[in-house]
């Protein structure tokens, strides 16, 4: 969560780098996955096996996809859009915390 707060003050590309790293670090720690294994395919296979609901798995993938788009294609300069993504990531982390893994 501290990384998400820190990201809010960063420039657009750095923001997407930081929020992606925050979510990836959380997933790696929470589910004992190596960072290198955090691909959509692996997450869609591993998270349901750890009792994460399908809708949460889809939201994780969507958040990571939006981060990748911002990092590698076109970082949005819109602060509201970045704020909304940070909020979605906080909500998905909250959902993952409630998952019976």
N, CA and C atoms as a LAMMPS dump frame, in Angstrom:
ITEM: TIMESTEP
0
ITEM: NUMBER OF ATOMS
303
ITEM: BOX BOUNDS ff ff ff
-5.0000000000000000e+02 5.0000000000000000e+02
-5.0000000000000000e+02 5.0000000000000000e+02
-5.0000000000000000e+02 5.0000000000000000e+02
ITEM: ATOMS id mol type element x y z
1 1 1 N 0.828 -1.191 0
2 1 2 C 0 0 0
3 1 3 C 0.876 1.259 0
4 2 1 N 2.002 1.183 0.658
5 2 2 C 2.902 2.34 0.687
6 2 3 C 3.402 2.66 -0.715
7 3 1 N 3.655 1.626 -1.499
8 3 2 C 4.108 1.854 -2.877
9 3 3 C 3.019 2.52 -3.707
10 4 1 N 1.77 2.166 -3.455
11 4 2 C 0.674 2.799 -4.19
12 4 3 C 0.585 4.279 -3.833
13 5 1 N 0.754 4.601 -2.561
14 5 2 C 0.745 6.002 -2.144
15 5 3 C 1.888 6.763 -2.796
16 6 1 N 3.063 6.168 -2.785
17 6 2 C 4.238 6.795 -3.387
18 6 3 C 4.024 7.053 -4.878
19 7 1 N 3.377 6.129 -5.553
20 7 2 C 3.166 6.225 -6.996
21 7 3 C 2.346 7.448 -7.384
22 8 1 N 1.447 7.87 -6.514
23 8 2 C 0.563 8.992 -6.824
24 8 3 C 1.332 10.263 -7.141
25 9 1 N 2.519 10.418 -6.596
26 9 2 C 3.297 11.642 -6.8
27 9 3 C 4.257 11.549 -7.985
28 10 1 N 4.274 10.433 -8.657
29 10 2 C 5.238 10.222 -9.739
30 10 3 C 4.701 10.669 -11.091
31 11 1 N 5.616 10.879 -12.02
32 11 2 C 5.255 11.178 -13.41
33 11 3 C 4.537 9.963 -13.991
34 12 1 N 3.746 10.166 -15.066
35 12 2 C 2.918 9.065 -15.59
36 12 3 C 3.646 7.736 -15.813
37 13 1 N 4.753 7.704 -16.552
38 13 2 C 5.408 6.429 -16.817
39 13 3 C 5.916 5.808 -15.522
40 14 1 N 6.511 6.61 -14.666
41 14 2 C 7 6.101 -13.385
42 14 3 C 5.851 5.593 -12.52
43 15 1 N 4.705 6.258 -12.605
44 15 2 C 3.518 5.814 -11.867
45 15 3 C 3.167 4.386 -12.256
46 16 1 N 3.056 4.132 -13.564
47 16 2 C 2.667 2.794 -14.022
48 16 3 C 3.719 1.749 -13.644
49 17 1 N 4.989 2.122 -13.709
50 17 2 C 6.047 1.209 -13.265
51 17 3 C 5.859 0.852 -11.789
52 18 1 N 5.608 1.854 -10.966
53 18 2 C 5.517 1.652 -9.524
54 18 3 C 4.27 0.856 -9.13
55 19 1 N 3.108 1.162 -9.717
56 19 2 C 1.906 0.414 -9.335
57 19 3 C 1.979 -1.023 -9.824
58 20 1 N 2.599 -1.24 -10.99
59 20 2 C 2.784 -2.614 -11.474
60 20 3 C 3.707 -3.374 -10.529
61 21 1 N 4.776 -2.731 -10.09
62 21 2 C 5.71 -3.37 -9.16
63 21 3 C 5.038 -3.652 -7.819
64 22 1 N 4.198 -2.73 -7.37
65 22 2 C 3.495 -2.933 -6.094
66 22 3 C 2.581 -4.146 -6.16
67 23 1 N 1.792 -4.247 -7.231
68 23 2 C 0.875 -5.373 -7.366
69 23 3 C 1.647 -6.674 -7.55
70 24 1 N 2.696 -6.651 -8.366
71 24 2 C 3.492 -7.859 -8.587
72 24 3 C 4.151 -8.328 -7.296
73 25 1 N 4.695 -7.401 -6.519
74 25 2 C 5.336 -7.767 -5.255
75 25 3 C 4.319 -8.367 -4.286
76 26 1 N 3.139 -7.781 -4.243
77 26 2 C 2.092 -8.326 -3.374
78 26 3 C 1.743 -9.75 -3.798
79 27 1 N 1.504 -9.953 -5.091
80 27 2 C 1.14 -11.283 -5.588
81 27 3 C 2.236 -12.298 -5.301
82 28 1 N 3.477 -11.912 -5.52
83 28 2 C 4.598 -12.821 -5.28
84 28 3 C 4.674 -13.2 -3.799
85 29 1 N 4.521 -12.212 -2.924
86 29 2 C 4.59 -12.481 -1.486
87 29 3 C 3.394 -13.284 -0.988
88 30 1 N 2.208 -12.87 -1.374
89 30 2 C 0.971 -13.474 -0.857
90 30 3 C 0.799 -14.916 -1.305
91 31 1 N 1.203 -15.188 -2.568
92 31 2 C 0.931 -16.504 -3.135
93 31 3 C 2.199 -17.309 -3.421
94 32 1 N 3.32 -16.853 -2.887
95 32 2 C 4.605 -17.557 -3.041
96 32 3 C 4.91 -17.876 -4.501
97 33 1 N 4.78 -16.85 -5.329
98 33 2 C 5.081 -16.998 -6.748
99 33 3 C 6.333 -16.189 -7.066
100 34 1 N 7.227 -16.738 -7.884
101 34 2 C 8.383 -15.936 -8.288
102 34 3 C 7.921 -14.803 -9.209
103 35 1 N 8.577 -13.657 -9.105
104 35 2 C 8.2 -12.509 -9.939
105 35 3 C 8.141 -12.869 -11.417
106 36 1 N 9.04 -13.709 -11.854
107 36 2 C 9.101 -14.085 -13.262
108 36 3 C 7.849 -14.853 -13.691
109 37 1 N 7.149 -15.451 -12.741
110 37 2 C 5.971 -16.264 -13.051
111 37 3 C 4.684 -15.442 -13.107
112 38 1 N 4.773 -14.14 -12.966
113 38 2 C 3.562 -13.328 -12.899
114 38 3 C 3.065 -12.928 -14.284
115 39 1 N 2.722 -13.932 -15.07
116 39 2 C 2.096 -13.694 -16.365
117 39 3 C 0.608 -13.982 -16.225
118 40 1 N -0.176 -13.464 -17.144
119 40 2 C -1.623 -13.678 -17.095
120 40 3 C -1.958 -15.167 -17.09
121 41 1 N -1.267 -15.946 -17.914
122 41 2 C -1.536 -17.389 -17.975
123 41 3 C -1.267 -18.073 -16.634
124 42 1 N -0.141 -17.743 -16.038
125 42 2 C 0.213 -18.362 -14.755
126 42 3 C -0.777 -17.933 -13.675
127 43 1 N -1.1 -16.652 -13.634
128 43 2 C -2.039 -16.17 -12.617
129 43 3 C -3.412 -16.795 -12.79
130 44 1 N -3.858 -16.966 -14.033
131 44 2 C -5.171 -17.563 -14.26
132 44 3 C -5.186 -19.047 -13.919
133 45 1 N -4.041 -19.663 -13.85
134 45 2 C -3.957 -21.062 -13.434
135 45 3 C -3.732 -21.171 -11.922
136 46 1 N -2.843 -20.349 -11.38
137 46 2 C -2.439 -20.472 -9.981
138 46 3 C -3.434 -19.875 -8.984
139 47 1 N -3.98 -18.724 -9.296
140 47 2 C -4.856 -18.066 -8.321
141 47 3 C -6.138 -18.855 -8.039
142 48 1 N -6.832 -19.386 -9.056
143 48 2 C -8.004 -20.206 -8.728
144 48 3 C -7.646 -21.439 -7.888
145 49 1 N -6.457 -21.975 -8.098
146 49 2 C -6.016 -23.129 -7.312
147 49 3 C -5.791 -22.741 -5.849
148 50 1 N -5.658 -21.441 -5.599
149 50 2 C -5.48 -20.939 -4.235
150 50 3 C -6.768 -20.283 -3.723
151 51 1 N -7.887 -20.704 -4.291
152 51 2 C -9.225 -20.28 -3.867
153 51 3 C -9.534 -18.801 -4.107
154 52 1 N -8.912 -18.212 -5.114
155 52 2 C -9.225 -16.83 -5.483
156 52 3 C -10.377 -16.89 -6.489
157 53 1 N -11.464 -16.16 -6.216
158 53 2 C -12.613 -16.176 -7.125
159 53 3 C -12.249 -15.692 -8.54
160 54 1 N -12.941 -16.235 -9.517
161 54 2 C -12.66 -15.925 -10.922
162 54 3 C -12.751 -14.429 -11.224
163 55 1 N -13.721 -13.736 -10.622
164 55 2 C -13.849 -12.305 -10.894
165 55 3 C -12.65 -11.521 -10.368
166 56 1 N -12.06 -11.969 -9.27
167 56 2 C -10.876 -11.303 -8.72
168 56 3 C -9.664 -11.591 -9.608
169 57 1 N -9.557 -12.821 -10.088
170 57 2 C -8.474 -13.18 -11.003
171 57 3 C -8.553 -12.31 -12.256
172 58 1 N -9.75 -12.125 -12.777
173 58 2 C -9.936 -11.279 -13.965
174 58 3 C -9.543 -9.844 -13.685
175 59 1 N -9.861 -9.335 -12.502
176 59 2 C -9.521 -7.959 -12.151
177 59 3 C -8.009 -7.797 -11.974
178 60 1 N -7.346 -8.798 -11.41
179 60 2 C -5.887 -8.77 -11.298
180 60 3 C -5.282 -8.652 -12.696
181 61 1 N -5.741 -9.515 -13.61
182 61 2 C -5.22 -9.502 -14.977
183 61 3 C -5.499 -8.166 -15.661
184 62 1 N -6.687 -7.604 -15.443
185 62 2 C -7.033 -6.32 -16.048
186 62 3 C -6.144 -5.199 -15.516
187 63 1 N -5.896 -5.196 -14.219
188 63 2 C -5.028 -4.173 -13.619
189 63 3 C -3.608 -4.282 -14.158
190 64 1 N -3.087 -5.503 -14.212
191 64 2 C -1.74 -5.688 -14.75
192 64 3 C -1.677 -5.301 -16.221
193 65 1 N -2.743 -5.595 -16.96
194 65 2 C -2.792 -5.209 -18.369
195 65 3 C -2.79 -3.7 -18.543
196 66 1 N -3.548 -3.005 -17.698
197 66 2 C -3.573 -1.547 -17.773
198 66 3 C -2.211 -0.966 -17.393
199 67 1 N -1.564 -1.567 -16.415
200 67 2 C -0.216 -1.127 -16.048
201 67 3 C 0.747 -1.31 -17.22
202 68 1 N 0.693 -2.479 -17.852
203 68 2 C 1.574 -2.734 -18.994
204 68 3 C 1.306 -1.754 -20.128
205 69 1 N 0.05 -1.458 -20.384
206 69 2 C -0.287 -0.495 -21.433
207 69 3 C 0.327 0.859 -21.096
208 70 1 N 0.186 1.283 -19.855
209 70 2 C 0.755 2.561 -19.437
210 70 3 C 2.269 2.569 -19.462
211 71 1 N 2.876 1.443 -19.159
212 71 2 C 4.343 1.359 -19.121
213 71 3 C 4.96 1.265 -20.503
214 72 1 N 4.337 0.504 -21.393
215 72 2 C 4.991 0.181 -22.651
216 72 3 C 4.358 0.8 -23.886
217 73 1 N 3.132 1.291 -23.785
218 73 2 C 2.469 1.827 -24.971
219 73 3 C 2.246 3.323 -24.83
220 74 1 N 1.385 3.707 -23.92
221 74 2 C 1.054 5.125 -23.798
222 74 3 C 0.637 5.443 -22.372
223 75 1 N 1.55 5.993 -21.607
224 75 2 C 1.235 6.381 -20.235
225 75 3 C 0.254 7.542 -20.263
226 76 1 N -0.862 7.368 -19.608
227 76 2 C -1.873 8.416 -19.57
228 76 3 C -1.429 9.553 -18.654
229 77 1 N -1.474 10.789 -19.171
230 77 2 C -1.13 11.925 -18.318
231 77 3 C -2.295 12.349 -17.417
232 78 1 N -3.447 11.713 -17.602
233 78 2 C -4.65 12.069 -16.853
234 78 3 C -4.53 11.605 -15.398
235 79 1 N -4.419 12.548 -14.455
236 79 2 C -4.261 12.135 -13.054
237 79 3 C -5.474 11.377 -12.513
238 80 1 N -6.655 11.656 -13.016
239 80 2 C -7.855 10.934 -12.545
240 80 3 C -7.808 9.464 -12.968
241 81 1 N -7.306 9.227 -14.155
242 81 2 C -7.208 7.844 -14.629
243 81 3 C -6.196 7.066 -13.789
244 82 1 N -5.08 7.698 -13.486
245 82 2 C -4.075 7.044 -12.644
246 82 3 C -4.622 6.821 -11.234
247 83 1 N -5.337 7.795 -10.719
248 83 2 C -5.934 7.659 -9.382
249 83 3 C -6.934 6.497 -9.364
250 84 1 N -7.72 6.383 -10.437
251 84 2 C -8.7 5.297 -10.528
252 84 3 C -8.004 3.936 -10.578
253 85 1 N -6.878 3.85 -11.303
254 85 2 C -6.141 2.582 -11.365
255 85 3 C -5.581 2.227 -9.997
256 86 1 N -5.012 3.191 -9.298
257 86 2 C -4.479 2.927 -7.956
258 86 3 C -5.592 2.436 -7.029
259 87 1 N -6.777 3.024 -7.152
260 87 2 C -7.918 2.601 -6.338
261 87 3 C -8.312 1.164 -6.681
262 88 1 N -8.352 0.838 -7.976
263 88 2 C -8.691 -0.53 -8.391
264 88 3 C -7.692 -1.529 -7.829
265 89 1 N -6.415 -1.162 -7.855
266 89 2 C -5.388 -2.072 -7.34
267 89 3 C -5.546 -2.25 -5.835
268 90 1 N -5.833 -1.172 -5.112
269 90 2 C -6.082 -1.306 -3.666
270 90 3 C -7.265 -2.231 -3.42
271 91 1 N -8.322 -2.081 -4.216
272 91 2 C -9.508 -2.922 -4.044
273 91 3 C -9.212 -4.385 -4.374
274 92 1 N -8.418 -4.619 -5.408
275 92 2 C -8.106 -6.007 -5.758
276 92 3 C -7.218 -6.632 -4.679
277 93 1 N -6.317 -5.857 -4.103
278 93 2 C -5.499 -6.375 -3.001
279 93 3 C -6.389 -6.694 -1.799
280 94 1 N -7.354 -5.829 -1.515
281 94 2 C -8.295 -6.112 -0.425
282 94 3 C -9.058 -7.413 -0.693
283 95 1 N -9.488 -7.599 -1.937
284 95 2 C -10.201 -8.836 -2.3
285 95 3 C -9.299 -10.048 -2.15
286 96 1 N -8.051 -9.919 -2.545
287 96 2 C -7.102 -11.022 -2.428
288 96 3 C -6.82 -11.341 -0.959
289 97 1 N -6.812 -10.343 -0.125
290 97 2 C -6.596 -10.562 1.309
291 97 3 C -7.745 -11.392 1.898
292 98 1 N -8.928 -11.192 1.363
293 98 2 C -10.088 -11.942 1.866
294 98 3 C -10.177 -13.347 1.283
295 99 1 N -9.425 -13.606 0.208
296 99 2 C -9.437 -14.933 -0.421
297 99 3 C -8.828 -15.94 0.55
298 100 1 N -9.375 -17.118 0.557
299 100 2 C -8.93 -18.183 1.459
300 100 3 C -7.797 -18.958 0.819
301 101 1 N -6.622 -18.323 0.779
302 101 2 C -5.481 -18.964 0.111
303 101 3 C -4.653 -19.767 1.088
